[in-house]
Amino acid sequence: MHHREIAEIWEAFLQKDEPYSTVVYVDHDGEGRISVYANDLPDELSLEFGELLYQLRATLDSLVYELAIIDSGQDPPARCGEA
């Protein structure tokens, strides 16, 4: 499952010596900010996350189609294909 794979990749990333960099900026007027950056996020993380989102969208599409069948009482639904 993708969520387990993401968790494993993330855990391995956090075990690195310095997974994050922190930079503090202070302007001349005394205002400032702190920025935190992830160092070298693994490419596999974005791949697994993208696949997880793709599968969630496919599940939602299927759910909407099933609800349209229930609502119309027909398979395919009466207005299937209309935009």
mmCIF file as gemmi writes it, N, C-alpha and C atoms, coordinates in Angstrom:
data_model
loop_
_atom_site.group_PDB
_atom_site.id
_atom_site.type_symbol
_atom_site.label_atom_id
_atom_site.label_alt_id
_atom_site.label_comp_id
_atom_site.label_asym_id
_atom_site.label_entity_id
_atom_site.label_seq_id
_atom_site.pdbx_PDB_ins_code
_atom_site.Cartn_x
_atom_site.Cartn_y
_atom_site.Cartn_z
_atom_site.occupancy
_atom_site.B_iso_or_equiv
_atom_site.pdbx_formal_charge
_atom_site.auth_seq_id
_atom_site.auth_asym_id
_atom_site.pdbx_PDB_model_num
ATOM 1 N N . MET Axp A 1 ? 0.848 -1.18 0 1 0 ? 1 A 1
ATOM 2 C CA . MET Axp A 1 ? 0 0 0 1 0 ? 1 A 1
ATOM 3 C C . MET Axp A 1 ? 0.893 1.244 0 1 0 ? 1 A 1
ATOM 4 N N . HIS Axp A 2 ? 0.426 2.25 -0.683 1 0 ? 2 A 1
ATOM 5 C CA . HIS Axp A 2 ? 1.245 3.447 -0.857 1 0 ? 2 A 1
ATOM 6 C C . HIS Axp A 2 ? 1.487 4.197 0.453 1 0 ? 2 A 1
ATOM 7 N N . HIS Axp A 3 ? 0.511 4.226 1.33 1 0 ? 3 A 1
ATOM 8 C CA . HIS Axp A 3 ? 0.711 4.973 2.575 1 0 ? 3 A 1
ATOM 9 C C . HIS Axp A 3 ? 1.81 4.339 3.43 1 0 ? 3 A 1
ATOM 10 N N . ARG Axp A 4 ? 1.938 3.031 3.378 1 0 ? 4 A 1
ATOM 11 C CA . ARG Axp A 4 ? 3.022 2.367 4.125 1 0 ? 4 A 1
ATOM 12 C C . ARG Axp A 4 ? 4.378 2.675 3.492 1 0 ? 4 A 1
ATOM 13 N N . GLU Axp A 5 ? 4.407 2.647 2.17 1 0 ? 5 A 1
ATOM 14 C CA . GLU Axp A 5 ? 5.651 2.953 1.463 1 0 ? 5 A 1
ATOM 15 C C . GLU Axp A 5 ? 6.085 4.394 1.739 1 0 ? 5 A 1
ATOM 16 N N . ILE Axp A 6 ? 5.124 5.32 1.73 1 0 ? 6 A 1
ATOM 17 C CA . ILE Axp A 6 ? 5.426 6.723 2.042 1 0 ? 6 A 1
ATOM 18 C C . ILE Axp A 6 ? 5.981 6.835 3.458 1 0 ? 6 A 1
ATOM 19 N N . ALA Axp A 7 ? 5.365 6.131 4.402 1 0 ? 7 A 1
ATOM 20 C CA . ALA Axp A 7 ? 5.83 6.172 5.792 1 0 ? 7 A 1
ATOM 21 C C . ALA Axp A 7 ? 7.258 5.647 5.913 1 0 ? 7 A 1
ATOM 22 N N . GLU Axp A 8 ? 7.574 4.565 5.207 1 0 ? 8 A 1
ATOM 23 C CA . GLU Axp A 8 ? 8.93 4.008 5.248 1 0 ? 8 A 1
ATOM 24 C C . GLU Axp A 8 ? 9.95 4.966 4.642 1 0 ? 8 A 1
ATOM 25 N N . ILE Axp A 9 ? 9.606 5.566 3.512 1 0 ? 9 A 1
ATOM 26 C CA . ILE Axp A 9 ? 10.518 6.526 2.859 1 0 ? 9 A 1
ATOM 27 C C . ILE Axp A 9 ? 10.729 7.728 3.768 1 0 ? 9 A 1
ATOM 28 N N . TRP Axp A 10 ? 9.645 8.222 4.369 1 0 ? 10 A 1
ATOM 29 C CA . TRP Axp A 10 ? 9.735 9.401 5.246 1 0 ? 10 A 1
ATOM 30 C C . TRP Axp A 10 ? 10.58 9.082 6.481 1 0 ? 10 A 1
ATOM 31 N N . GLU Axp A 11 ? 10.372 7.904 7.053 1 0 ? 11 A 1
ATOM 32 C CA . GLU Axp A 11 ? 11.145 7.512 8.238 1 0 ? 11 A 1
ATOM 33 C C . GLU Axp A 11 ? 12.629 7.431 7.913 1 0 ? 11 A 1
ATOM 34 N N . ALA Axp A 12 ? 12.965 6.863 6.76 1 0 ? 12 A 1
ATOM 35 C CA . ALA Axp A 12 ? 14.367 6.79 6.344 1 0 ? 12 A 1
ATOM 36 C C . ALA Axp A 12 ? 14.941 8.188 6.123 1 0 ? 12 A 1
ATOM 37 N N . PHE Axp A 13 ? 14.137 9.083 5.57 1 0 ? 13 A 1
ATOM 38 C CA . PHE Axp A 13 ? 14.576 10.463 5.365 1 0 ? 13 A 1
ATOM 39 C C . PHE Axp A 13 ? 14.882 11.133 6.709 1 0 ? 13 A 1
ATOM 40 N N . LEU Axp A 14 ? 14.021 10.921 7.697 1 0 ? 14 A 1
ATOM 41 C CA . LEU Axp A 14 ? 14.217 11.549 9.008 1 0 ? 14 A 1
ATOM 42 C C . LEU Axp A 14 ? 15.429 10.989 9.746 1 0 ? 14 A 1
ATOM 43 N N . GLN Axp A 15 ? 15.865 9.789 9.395 1 0 ? 15 A 1
ATOM 44 C CA . GLN Axp A 15 ? 17.016 9.172 10.049 1 0 ? 15 A 1
ATOM 45 C C . GLN Axp A 15 ? 18.351 9.727 9.55 1 0 ? 15 A 1
ATOM 46 N N . LYS Axp A 16 ? 18.312 10.52 8.468 1 0 ? 16 A 1
ATOM 47 C CA . LYS Axp A 16 ? 19.541 11.13 7.951 1 0 ? 16 A 1
ATOM 48 C C . LYS Axp A 16 ? 20.131 12.06 9.003 1 0 ? 16 A 1
ATOM 49 N N . ASP Axp A 17 ? 21.418 12.35 8.866 1 0 ? 17 A 1
ATOM 50 C CA . ASP Axp A 17 ? 22.087 13.213 9.838 1 0 ? 17 A 1
ATOM 51 C C . ASP Axp A 17 ? 21.434 14.588 9.944 1 0 ? 17 A 1
ATOM 52 N N . GLU Axp A 18 ? 21.152 15.205 8.819 1 0 ? 18 A 1
ATOM 53 C CA . GLU Axp A 18 ? 20.532 16.53 8.822 1 0 ? 18 A 1
ATOM 54 C C . GLU Axp A 18 ? 19.452 16.586 7.749 1 0 ? 18 A 1
ATOM 55 N N . PRO Axp A 19 ? 18.247 16.114 8.061 1 0 ? 19 A 1
ATOM 56 C CA . PRO Axp A 19 ? 17.195 16.131 7.049 1 0 ? 19 A 1
ATOM 57 C C . PRO Axp A 19 ? 16.685 17.536 6.73 1 0 ? 19 A 1
ATOM 58 N N . TYR Axp A 20 ? 16.889 18.469 7.647 1 0 ? 20 A 1
ATOM 59 C CA . TYR Axp A 20 ? 16.387 19.835 7.46 1 0 ? 20 A 1
ATOM 60 C C . TYR Axp A 20 ? 17.492 20.851 7.644 1 0 ? 20 A 1
ATOM 61 N N . SER Axp A 21 ? 17.342 21.989 6.957 1 0 ? 21 A 1
ATOM 62 C CA . SER Axp A 21 ? 18.194 23.156 7.167 1 0 ? 21 A 1
ATOM 63 C C . SER Axp A 21 ? 17.301 24.296 7.651 1 0 ? 21 A 1
ATOM 64 N N . THR Axp A 22 ? 17.806 25.074 8.571 1 0 ? 22 A 1
ATOM 65 C CA . THR Axp A 22 ? 17.057 26.208 9.093 1 0 ? 22 A 1
ATOM 66 C C . THR Axp A 22 ? 17.846 27.481 8.807 1 0 ? 22 A 1
ATOM 67 N N . VAL Axp A 23 ? 17.155 28.487 8.276 1 0 ? 23 A 1
ATOM 68 C CA . VAL Axp A 23 ? 17.783 29.766 7.972 1 0 ? 23 A 1
ATOM 69 C C . VAL Axp A 23 ? 16.969 30.859 8.64 1 0 ? 23 A 1
ATOM 70 N N . VAL Axp A 24 ? 17.652 31.762 9.324 1 0 ? 24 A 1
ATOM 71 C CA . VAL Axp A 24 ? 16.998 32.883 9.998 1 0 ? 24 A 1
ATOM 72 C C . VAL Axp A 24 ? 17.36 34.161 9.258 1 0 ? 24 A 1
ATOM 73 N N . TYR Axp A 25 ? 16.347 34.945 8.901 1 0 ? 25 A 1
ATOM 74 C CA . TYR Axp A 25 ? 16.54 36.231 8.236 1 0 ? 25 A 1
ATOM 75 C C . TYR Axp A 25 ? 16.036 37.333 9.162 1 0 ? 25 A 1
ATOM 76 N N . VAL Axp A 26 ? 16.834 38.392 9.331 1 0 ? 26 A 1
ATOM 77 C CA . VAL Axp A 26 ? 16.402 39.562 10.09 1 0 ? 26 A 1
ATOM 78 C C . VAL Axp A 26 ? 16.652 40.786 9.208 1 0 ? 26 A 1
ATOM 79 N N . ASP Axp A 27 ? 15.566 41.53 8.909 1 0 ? 27 A 1
ATOM 80 C CA . ASP Axp A 27 ? 15.672 42.722 8.079 1 0 ? 27 A 1
ATOM 81 C C . ASP Axp A 27 ? 16.24 43.874 8.889 1 0 ? 27 A 1
ATOM 82 N N . HIS Axp A 28 ? 16.56 44.98 8.191 1 0 ? 28 A 1
ATOM 83 C CA . HIS Axp A 28 ? 17.122 46.154 8.847 1 0 ? 28 A 1
ATOM 84 C C . HIS Axp A 28 ? 16.155 46.763 9.857 1 0 ? 28 A 1
ATOM 85 N N . ASP Axp A 29 ? 14.853 46.586 9.64 1 0 ? 29 A 1
ATOM 86 C CA . ASP Axp A 29 ? 13.88 47.161 10.566 1 0 ? 29 A 1
ATOM 87 C C . ASP Axp A 29 ? 13.571 46.244 11.746 1 0 ? 29 A 1
ATOM 88 N N . GLY Axp A 30 ? 14.272 45.13 11.847 1 0 ? 30 A 1
ATOM 89 C CA . GLY Axp A 30 ? 14.075 44.223 12.973 1 0 ? 30 A 1
ATOM 90 C C . GLY Axp A 30 ? 13.068 43.108 12.721 1 0 ? 30 A 1
ATOM 91 N N . GLU Axp A 31 ? 12.354 43.187 11.609 1 0 ? 31 A 1
ATOM 92 C CA . GLU Axp A 31 ? 11.418 42.124 11.263 1 0 ? 31 A 1
ATOM 93 C C . GLU Axp A 31 ? 12.217 40.922 10.745 1 0 ? 31 A 1
ATOM 94 N N . GLY Axp A 32 ? 11.721 39.751 10.982 1 0 ? 32 A 1
ATOM 95 C CA . GLY Axp A 32 ? 12.466 38.591 10.531 1 0 ? 32 A 1
ATOM 96 C C . GLY Axp A 32 ? 11.561 37.408 10.259 1 0 ? 32 A 1
ATOM 97 N N . ARG Axp A 33 ? 12.201 36.355 9.815 1 0 ? 33 A 1
ATOM 98 C CA . ARG Axp A 33 ? 11.481 35.108 9.562 1 0 ? 33 A 1
ATOM 99 C C . ARG Axp A 33 ? 12.464 33.954 9.682 1 0 ? 33 A 1
ATOM 100 N N . ILE Axp A 34 ? 11.9 32.805 9.914 1 0 ? 34 A 1
ATOM 101 C CA . ILE Axp A 34 ? 12.683 31.576 9.969 1 0 ? 34 A 1
ATOM 102 C C . ILE Axp A 34 ? 12.18 30.673 8.852 1 0 ? 34 A 1
ATOM 103 N N . SER Axp A 35 ? 13.09 30.184 8.037 1 0 ? 35 A 1
ATOM 104 C CA . SER Axp A 35 ? 12.729 29.278 6.953 1 0 ? 35 A 1
ATOM 105 C C . SER Axp A 35 ? 13.34 27.915 7.24 1 0 ? 35 A 1
ATOM 106 N N . VAL Axp A 36 ? 12.542 26.876 7.005 1 0 ? 36 A 1
ATOM 107 C CA . VAL Axp A 36 ? 13.01 25.506 7.193 1 0 ? 36 A 1
ATOM 108 C C . VAL Axp A 36 ? 12.934 24.806 5.834 1 0 ? 36 A 1
ATOM 109 N N . TYR Axp A 37 ? 14.024 24.183 5.421 1 0 ? 37 A 1
ATOM 110 C CA . TYR Axp A 37 ? 14.109 23.509 4.139 1 0 ? 37 A 1
ATOM 111 C C . TYR Axp A 37 ? 14.438 22.039 4.351 1 0 ? 37 A 1
ATOM 112 N N . ALA Axp A 38 ? 13.789 21.183 3.573 1 0 ? 38 A 1
ATOM 113 C CA . ALA Axp A 38 ? 14.127 19.761 3.584 1 0 ? 38 A 1
ATOM 114 C C . ALA Axp A 38 ? 15.328 19.554 2.678 1 0 ? 38 A 1
ATOM 115 N N . ASN Axp A 39 ? 16.313 18.826 3.157 1 0 ? 39 A 1
ATOM 116 C CA . ASN Axp A 39 ? 17.517 18.547 2.376 1 0 ? 39 A 1
ATOM 117 C C . ASN Axp A 39 ? 17.356 17.255 1.594 1 0 ? 39 A 1
ATOM 118 N N . ASP Axp A 40 ? 17.371 17.359 0.297 1 0 ? 40 A 1
ATOM 119 C CA . ASP Axp A 40 ? 17.372 16.182 -0.591 1 0 ? 40 A 1
ATOM 120 C C . ASP Axp A 40 ? 16.245 15.202 -0.294 1 0 ? 40 A 1
ATOM 121 N N . LEU Axp A 41 ? 15.011 15.663 -0.483 1 0 ? 41 A 1
ATOM 122 C CA . LEU Axp A 41 ? 13.881 14.738 -0.354 1 0 ? 41 A 1
ATOM 123 C C . LEU Axp A 41 ? 14.019 13.634 -1.386 1 0 ? 41 A 1
ATOM 124 N N . PRO Axp A 42 ? 13.75 12.399 -1.009 1 0 ? 42 A 1
ATOM 125 C CA . PRO Axp A 42 ? 13.879 11.293 -1.968 1 0 ? 42 A 1
ATOM 126 C C . PRO Axp A 42 ? 12.862 11.415 -3.103 1 0 ? 42 A 1
ATOM 127 N N . ASP Axp A 43 ? 13.3 11.136 -4.325 1 0 ? 43 A 1
ATOM 128 C CA . ASP Axp A 43 ? 12.401 11.163 -5.479 1 0 ? 43 A 1
ATOM 129 C C . ASP Axp A 43 ? 11.255 10.172 -5.321 1 0 ? 43 A 1
ATOM 130 N N . GLU Axp A 44 ? 11.522 9.066 -4.647 1 0 ? 44 A 1
ATOM 131 C CA . GLU Axp A 44 ? 10.496 8.036 -4.462 1 0 ? 44 A 1
ATOM 132 C C . GLU Axp A 44 ? 9.301 8.577 -3.669 1 0 ? 44 A 1
ATOM 133 N N . LEU Axp A 45 ? 9.544 9.555 -2.819 1 0 ? 45 A 1
ATOM 134 C CA . LEU Axp A 45 ? 8.471 10.116 -2.006 1 0 ? 45 A 1
ATOM 135 C C . LEU Axp A 45 ? 7.422 10.794 -2.886 1 0 ? 45 A 1
ATOM 136 N N . SER Axp A 46 ? 7.845 11.599 -3.832 1 0 ? 46 A 1
ATOM 137 C CA . SER Axp A 46 ? 6.891 12.267 -4.717 1 0 ? 46 A 1
ATOM 138 C C . SER Axp A 46 ? 6.197 11.273 -5.632 1 0 ? 46 A 1
ATOM 139 N N . LEU Axp A 47 ? 6.914 10.242 -6.064 1 0 ? 47 A 1
ATOM 140 C CA . LEU Axp A 47 ? 6.316 9.212 -6.904 1 0 ? 47 A 1
ATOM 141 C C . LEU Axp A 47 ? 5.212 8.467 -6.158 1 0 ? 47 A 1
ATOM 142 N N . GLU Axp A 48 ? 5.486 8.028 -4.943 1 0 ? 48 A 1
ATOM 143 C CA . GLU Axp A 48 ? 4.491 7.303 -4.146 1 0 ? 48 A 1
ATOM 144 C C . GLU Axp A 48 ? 3.309 8.207 -3.782 1 0 ? 48 A 1
ATOM 145 N N . PHE Axp A 49 ? 3.589 9.461 -3.433 1 0 ? 49 A 1
ATOM 146 C CA . PHE Axp A 49 ? 2.518 10.379 -3.078 1 0 ? 49 A 1
ATOM 147 C C . PHE Axp A 49 ? 1.624 10.668 -4.282 1 0 ? 49 A 1
ATOM 148 N N . GLY Axp A 50 ? 2.232 10.85 -5.453 1 0 ? 50 A 1
ATOM 149 C CA . GLY Axp A 50 ? 1.463 11.07 -6.678 1 0 ? 50 A 1
ATOM 150 C C . GLY Axp A 50 ? 0.577 9.88 -7.009 1 0 ? 50 A 1
ATOM 151 N N . GLU Axp A 51 ? 1.113 8.678 -6.848 1 0 ? 51 A 1
ATOM 152 C CA . GLU Axp A 51 ? 0.332 7.467 -7.107 1 0 ? 51 A 1
ATOM 153 C C . GLU Axp A 51 ? -0.822 7.341 -6.106 1 0 ? 51 A 1
ATOM 154 N N . LEU Axp A 52 ? -0.577 7.695 -4.856 1 0 ? 52 A 1
ATOM 155 C CA . LEU Axp A 52 ? -1.631 7.674 -3.844 1 0 ? 52 A 1
ATOM 156 C C . LEU Axp A 52 ? -2.751 8.637 -4.221 1 0 ? 52 A 1
ATOM 157 N N . LEU Axp A 53 ? -2.404 9.851 -4.639 1 0 ? 53 A 1
ATOM 158 C CA . LEU Axp A 53 ? -3.42 10.823 -5.054 1 0 ? 53 A 1
ATOM 159 C C . LEU Axp A 53 ? -4.179 10.343 -6.289 1 0 ? 53 A 1
ATOM 160 N N . TYR Axp A 54 ? -3.474 9.729 -7.234 1 0 ? 54 A 1
ATOM 161 C CA . TYR Axp A 54 ? -4.116 9.198 -8.433 1 0 ? 54 A 1
ATOM 162 C C . TYR Axp A 54 ? -5.148 8.138 -8.058 1 0 ? 54 A 1
ATOM 163 N N . GLN Axp A 55 ? -4.786 7.242 -7.166 1 0 ? 55 A 1
ATOM 164 C CA . GLN Axp A 55 ? -5.703 6.189 -6.772 1 0 ? 55 A 1
ATOM 165 C C . GLN Axp A 55 ? -6.884 6.738 -5.958 1 0 ? 55 A 1
ATOM 166 N N . LEU Axp A 56 ? -6.65 7.76 -5.141 1 0 ? 56 A 1
ATOM 167 C CA . LEU Axp A 56 ? -7.76 8.392 -4.42 1 0 ? 56 A 1
ATOM 168 C C . LEU Axp A 56 ? -8.746 9.033 -5.397 1 0 ? 56 A 1
ATOM 169 N N . ARG Axp A 57 ? -8.218 9.678 -6.442 1 0 ? 57 A 1
ATOM 170 C CA . ARG Axp A 57 ? -9.094 10.292 -7.443 1 0 ? 57 A 1
ATOM 171 C C . ARG Axp A 57 ? -9.893 9.228 -8.192 1 0 ? 57 A 1
ATOM 172 N N . ALA Axp A 58 ? -9.255 8.128 -8.549 1 0 ? 58 A 1
ATOM 173 C CA . ALA Axp A 58 ? -9.948 7.044 -9.243 1 0 ? 58 A 1
ATOM 174 C C . ALA Axp A 58 ? -11.059 6.474 -8.364 1 0 ? 58 A 1
ATOM 175 N N . THR Axp A 59 ? -10.809 6.359 -7.085 1 0 ? 59 A 1
ATOM 176 C CA . THR Axp A 59 ? -11.821 5.879 -6.145 1 0 ? 59 A 1
ATOM 177 C C . THR Axp A 59 ? -12.987 6.848 -6.076 1 0 ? 59 A 1
ATOM 178 N N . LEU Axp A 60 ? -12.698 8.139 -6.038 1 0 ? 60 A 1
ATOM 179 C CA . LEU Axp A 60 ? -13.758 9.148 -6.006 1 0 ? 60 A 1
ATOM 180 C C . LEU Axp A 60 ? -14.575 9.112 -7.295 1 0 ? 60 A 1
ATOM 181 N N . ASP Axp A 61 ? -13.916 8.973 -8.444 1 0 ? 61 A 1
ATOM 182 C CA . ASP Axp A 61 ? -14.636 8.855 -9.721 1 0 ? 61 A 1
ATOM 183 C C . ASP Axp A 61 ? -15.599 7.671 -9.697 1 0 ? 61 A 1
ATOM 184 N N . SER Axp A 62 ? -15.12 6.541 -9.205 1 0 ? 62 A 1
ATOM 185 C CA . SER Axp A 62 ? -15.955 5.334 -9.133 1 0 ? 62 A 1
ATOM 186 C C . SER Axp A 62 ? -17.132 5.539 -8.186 1 0 ? 62 A 1
ATOM 187 N N . LEU Axp A 63 ? -16.882 6.194 -7.066 1 0 ? 63 A 1
ATOM 188 C CA . LEU Axp A 63 ? -17.952 6.468 -6.107 1 0 ? 63 A 1
ATOM 189 C C . LEU Axp A 63 ? -19.029 7.36 -6.71 1 0 ? 63 A 1
ATOM 190 N N . VAL Axp A 64 ? -18.619 8.412 -7.409 1 0 ? 64 A 1
ATOM 191 C CA . VAL Axp A 64 ? -19.583 9.324 -8.043 1 0 ? 64 A 1
ATOM 192 C C . VAL Axp A 64 ? -20.41 8.575 -9.082 1 0 ? 64 A 1
ATOM 193 N N . TYR Axp A 65 ? -19.783 7.694 -9.85 1 0 ? 65 A 1
ATOM 194 C CA . TYR Axp A 65 ? -20.5 6.904 -10.851 1 0 ? 65 A 1
ATOM 195 C C . TYR Axp A 65 ? -21.529 5.989 -10.172 1 0 ? 65 A 1
ATOM 196 N N . GLU Axp A 66 ? -21.123 5.316 -9.111 1 0 ? 66 A 1
ATOM 197 C CA . GLU Axp A 66 ? -22.054 4.441 -8.382 1 0 ? 66 A 1
ATOM 198 C C . GLU Axp A 66 ? -23.218 5.227 -7.789 1 0 ? 66 A 1
ATOM 199 N N . LEU Axp A 67 ? -22.943 6.418 -7.273 1 0 ? 67 A 1
ATOM 200 C CA . LEU Axp A 67 ? -24.014 7.26 -6.733 1 0 ? 67 A 1
ATOM 201 C C . LEU Axp A 67 ? -24.971 7.709 -7.83 1 0 ? 67 A 1
ATOM 202 N N . ALA Axp A 68 ? -24.438 7.962 -9.033 1 0 ? 68 A 1
ATOM 203 C CA . ALA Axp A 68 ? -25.295 8.334 -10.164 1 0 ? 68 A 1
ATOM 204 C C . ALA Axp A 68 ? -26.198 7.163 -10.557 1 0 ? 68 A 1
ATOM 205 N N . ILE Axp A 69 ? -25.694 5.938 -10.484 1 0 ? 69 A 1
ATOM 206 C CA . ILE Axp A 69 ? -26.512 4.75 -10.76 1 0 ? 69 A 1
ATOM 207 C C . ILE Axp A 69 ? -27.632 4.647 -9.736 1 0 ? 69 A 1
ATOM 208 N N . ILE Axp A 70 ? -27.295 4.823 -8.476 1 0 ? 70 A 1
ATOM 209 C CA . ILE Axp A 70 ? -28.307 4.754 -7.416 1 0 ? 70 A 1
ATOM 210 C C . ILE Axp A 70 ? -29.344 5.853 -7.602 1 0 ? 70 A 1
ATOM 211 N N . ASP Axp A 71 ? -28.886 7.062 -7.918 1 0 ? 71 A 1
ATOM 212 C CA . ASP Axp A 71 ? -29.791 8.202 -8.072 1 0 ? 71 A 1
ATOM 213 C C . ASP Axp A 71 ? -30.724 8.035 -9.266 1 0 ? 71 A 1
ATOM 214 N N . SER Axp A 72 ? -30.208 7.545 -10.394 1 0 ? 72 A 1
ATOM 215 C CA . SER Axp A 72 ? -31.021 7.424 -11.604 1 0 ? 72 A 1
ATOM 216 C C . SER Axp A 72 ? -31.772 6.098 -11.681 1 0 ? 72 A 1
ATOM 217 N N . GLY Axp A 73 ? -31.285 5.089 -10.95 1 0 ? 73 A 1
ATOM 218 C CA . GLY Axp A 73 ? -31.894 3.779 -11.023 1 0 ? 73 A 1
ATOM 219 C C . GLY Axp A 73 ? -31.537 3.029 -12.294 1 0 ? 73 A 1
ATOM 220 N N . GLN Axp A 74 ? -30.551 3.507 -13.035 1 0 ? 74 A 1
ATOM 221 C CA . GLN Axp A 74 ? -30.14 2.891 -14.3 1 0 ? 74 A 1
ATOM 222 C C . GLN Axp A 74 ? -28.628 2.705 -14.329 1 0 ? 74 A 1
ATOM 223 N N . ASP Axp A 75 ? -28.205 1.646 -15.024 1 0 ? 75 A 1
ATOM 224 C CA . ASP Axp A 75 ? -26.771 1.426 -15.222 1 0 ? 75 A 1
ATOM 225 C C . ASP Axp A 75 ? -26.536 1.189 -16.706 1 0 ? 75 A 1
ATOM 226 N N . PRO Axp A 76 ? -25.964 2.096 -17.457 1 0 ? 76 A 1
ATOM 227 C CA . PRO Axp A 76 ? -25.358 3.345 -17.025 1 0 ? 76 A 1
ATOM 228 C C . PRO Axp A 76 ? -26.393 4.376 -16.624 1 0 ? 76 A 1
ATOM 229 N N . PRO Axp A 77 ? -25.982 5.37 -15.852 1 0 ? 77 A 1
ATOM 230 C CA . PRO Axp A 77 ? -26.924 6.404 -15.424 1 0 ? 77 A 1
ATOM 231 C C . PRO Axp A 77 ? -27.547 7.124 -16.611 1 0 ? 77 A 1
ATOM 232 N N . ALA Axp A 78 ? -28.711 7.667 -16.393 1 0 ? 78 A 1
ATOM 233 C CA . ALA Axp A 78 ? -29.49 8.286 -17.475 1 0 ? 78 A 1
ATOM 234 C C . ALA Axp A 78 ? -28.719 9.399 -18.185 1 0 ? 78 A 1
ATOM 235 N N . ARG Axp A 79 ? -28.016 10.221 -17.47 1 0 ? 79 A 1
ATOM 236 C CA . ARG Axp A 79 ? -27.318 11.363 -18.07 1 0 ? 79 A 1
ATOM 237 C C . ARG Axp A 79 ? -25.824 11.122 -18.217 1 0 ? 79 A 1
ATOM 238 N N . CYS Axp A 80 ? -25.409 9.878 -18.29 1 0 ? 80 A 1
ATOM 239 C CA . CYS Axp A 80 ? -23.984 9.528 -18.396 1 0 ? 80 A 1
ATOM 240 C C . CYS Axp A 80 ? -23.384 10.142 -19.651 1 0 ? 80 A 1
ATOM 241 N N . GLY Axp A 81 ? -22.247 10.813 -19.49 1 0 ? 81 A 1
ATOM 242 C CA . GLY Axp A 81 ? -21.552 11.389 -20.623 1 0 ? 81 A 1
ATOM 243 C C . GLY Axp A 81 ? -21.856 12.845 -20.861 1 0 ? 81 A 1
ATOM 244 N N . GLU Axp A 82 ? -22.864 13.4 -20.193 1 0 ? 82 A 1
ATOM 245 C CA . GLU Axp A 82 ? -23.159 14.827 -20.344 1 0 ? 82 A 1
ATOM 246 C C . GLU Axp A 82 ? -22.238 15.63 -19.463 1 0 ? 82 A 1
ATOM 247 N N . ALA Axp A 83 ? -21.781 16.748 -19.961 1 0 ? 83 A 1
ATOM 248 C CA . ALA Axp A 83 ? -20.87 17.601 -19.174 1 0 ? 83 A 1
ATOM 249 C C . ALA Axp A 83 ? -21.609 18.777 -18.6 1 0 ? 83 A 1
